[in-house]
């Protein structure tokens, strides 16, 4: 699984490229604030397979204009889907949830 990261400001400036990376390649993108993970964008299908439950859905345009709100919601524990042209795009999830899901399972 490819993982990239950028600050909230960098993510806002390059929103289209970040969403495209997650949506088309299946990469996971960590959004940081003050040097710490604040939210992780994951592909919608990966989120569903991982057993994630959605709290809300917003459009990519709303997310781009209100990226701070999207990150705030993920930090508060919410899973927010971001649609792209009416279809599945990505899901912003809390970093703690993402870490638990991708952690190796003891055998």
CORBELSUL-V775798 format. One record per backbone hydrogen bond with DSSP energy under -1.0 kcal/mol. CO is the residue of the C=O (numbers start at 1). NH is the residue of the N-H. E is the energy in kcal/mol with one decimal. If there is no record, write none. Layout:
# CORBELSUL-V775798
co & nh & e
CO & NH & E
CO & NH & E
This chain:
# CORBELSUL-V775798
co & nh & e
2 & 28 & -2.7
4 & 30 & -3.1
6 & 32 & -2.4
7 & 11 & -2.9
8 & 12 & -2.5
9 & 13 & -2.1
10 & 14 & -1.9
12 & 15 & -1.1
14 & 18 & -2.3
15 & 19 & -2.9
16 & 20 & -2.3
17 & 21 & -2.3
18 & 22 & -2.3
19 & 23 & -2.9
20 & 24 & -2.9
21 & 25 & -1.8
21 & 27 & -1.1
22 & 26 & -1.2
28 & 4 & -2.4
29 & 41 & -3.2
30 & 6 & -2.1
31 & 38 & -3.2
31 & 39 & -1.6
32 & 8 & -1.9
33 & 36 & -2.1
36 & 33 & -2.6
39 & 31 & -3.2
40 & 93 & -2.6
41 & 29 & -2.5
42 & 91 & -2.6
43 & 47 & -2.3
44 & 48 & -2.1
45 & 49 & -2.3
46 & 50 & -2.0
47 & 52 & -2.5
48 & 51 & -1.4
56 & 81 & -2.6
58 & 83 & -2.8
59 & 63 & -2.3
60 & 64 & -2.4
61 & 65 & -2.1
62 & 66 & -2.3
66 & 70 & -2.1
67 & 71 & -2.7
68 & 72 & -2.5
69 & 73 & -2.4
70 & 74 & -2.0
71 & 75 & -2.6
72 & 76 & -1.5
73 & 78 & -2.5
74 & 77 & -1.7
79 & 55 & -3.3
79 & 56 & -1.2
80 & 92 & -2.9
81 & 58 & -2.8
82 & 90 & -1.9
83 & 60 & -1.6
84 & 87 & -1.9
87 & 84 & -2.4
90 & 82 & -3.5
91 & 42 & -2.4
92 & 80 & -2.2
93 & 40 & -2.1
94 & 98 & -2.1
95 & 99 & -2.6
96 & 100 & -2.1
97 & 101 & -2.3
98 & 102 & -2.3
99 & 103 & -1.0
